[in-house]
Amino acid sequence: MNTTSNRSSQVPEELRWSETLRDRSHVLIRPITKQDKASERDFIEGLSSESKRYRFLGQMSSPSDRMLERFTDIDYVHDMAFVAVVQDDARERIVGVSRYSTDSTGKRCECAVTVSDEWQEKGLGTKLMQHLIEVARMQAVHTMFSVDSAENIAMRDLARFLGFQTRPDPDDAAQVIHELALNVA
C-alpha cells in the first residue's frame, strides 16, 4: 500500500474482495474513492432513522458536502474505508461501509461499520469488519475501538463475535466502547 500521508493517495487496487453472504447474495468489497461521493450520500440518506442514530450517535437527515468529502477523500494510510457494493442497473450501489481513522501516533484507530437496513442479518457487517481489521494489522495499528450506543445490540453482538472487549463509556452512560487489541508484532 502507498505509505504517503497526503490526501488523494492511490487507491490500493489489491484490496478487493468478492463475498458471498449467508443468504447466497454477492457483494464486492473495495476501498471507497472520491467518485463514490454521490453514492455515499444516497447510502446515508437511505438508512432508517435508527440506523442513522446508531451510526452517528444522534439524529441526522442528510450528510453535508464537507462530511461526504471527509468520508470519500481518504489517504488509505491513516484512514481506510471500504464499501460493499452491488450492481443496480448500470451503476454500483453501496449497501455497507466500514472505516477507520488512526490517531496521531498511527497506533490506535477508531472504527465504524454501517449496513443498509435491507442488507442487515446477512453477515455483511462481519465481512466488512474482518477486512478492515486485516488492513489495520497490515498498517501496524495496535488497537481498534468503536464508541457506540449502549442500545445497539447488533453492534454489541458483532463486536463480541470479532473479539472486541466492551466497557461502559466513562464520559457518557448511554454509550459503550468496544476495543480490540490487534496483536501487531
Secondary structure by P-SEA (a helix, b strand, c coil): ccccccccccccccccccccccccbbbbbbbbcccaaaaaaaaaaaccaaaaaaacccccccccaaaaaaacccccccbbbbbbbbbcccbbbbccccccccccccccccbbbbbcccccccaaaaaaaaaaaaaaaaacccbbbbbbbccaaaaaaaaaaabbbbbcccccccbbbbbbccccc
